[in-house]
Amino acid sequence: MNSEKLIIQIIKNTGLSRGEIIEMTERKKNHLRESPSDTLALLLTAKELAIGLDISNNRCLDDWIYSRVNKS
């Protein structure tokens, strides 16, 4: 799933503007030690907002989070 589709889903689920979502995503990317892709940062932002997204491989997000938590 590409970033644009994720942004559209977040907009529909939250009512936030595109600018607000991009700003949140950039803050998320800057906060993490390793810079994730835009898509992963959007997935993390959606998860933080408690939004269920219609994606087929959400498992990769859970694996990424798990691997980073175990490194801490």
SVG drawing of the C-alpha trace seen along z (x, -y; Angstrom):
<svg xmlns="http://www.w3.org/2000/svg" viewBox="-14 -21 33 31">
<polyline fill="none" stroke="black" stroke-width="0.4" points="0.0,0.0 1.4,-3.4 1.6,-6.4 -1.1,-8.4 -3.7,-5.6 -2.7,-5.6 -3.1,-9.3 -6.5,-9.2 -7.6,-6.5 -6.3,-8.5 -8.1,-11.6 -11.4,-9.7 -11.1,-8.1 -10.0,-11.2 -11.0,-14.3 -7.4,-15.6 -6.0,-17.6 -3.3,-16.3 -0.9,-18.8 -1.6,-17.7 -1.1,-14.0 2.2,-14.8 3.4,-16.9 2.6,-14.1 4.3,-11.6 7.5,-13.7 7.6,-14.1 7.3,-10.3 10.1,-9.8 12.3,-12.3 11.6,-10.8 12.7,-7.3 16.4,-6.3 16.2,-4.7 14.4,-6.6 11.5,-4.5 10.0,-4.8 7.1,-7.2 4.7,-4.2 5.9,-2.8 5.8,-6.2 2.2,-6.6 1.3,-3.2 2.8,-4.1 0.9,-7.4 -2.3,-5.6 -1.6,-3.1 -1.0,-5.9 -4.3,-7.5 -6.0,-4.1 -7.2,-3.9 -7.9,-0.6 -6.5,-0.7 -7.5,1.6 -4.1,3.1 -3.1,6.6 0.3,6.9 -0.1,5.2 2.1,8.0 5.2,6.2 4.4,3.2 4.0,5.5 7.3,7.2 9.1,3.9 7.8,2.6 8.7,5.9 12.3,5.9 12.8,2.3 11.4,2.9 13.7,5.9 16.8,3.8 16.0,1.3"/>
</svg>
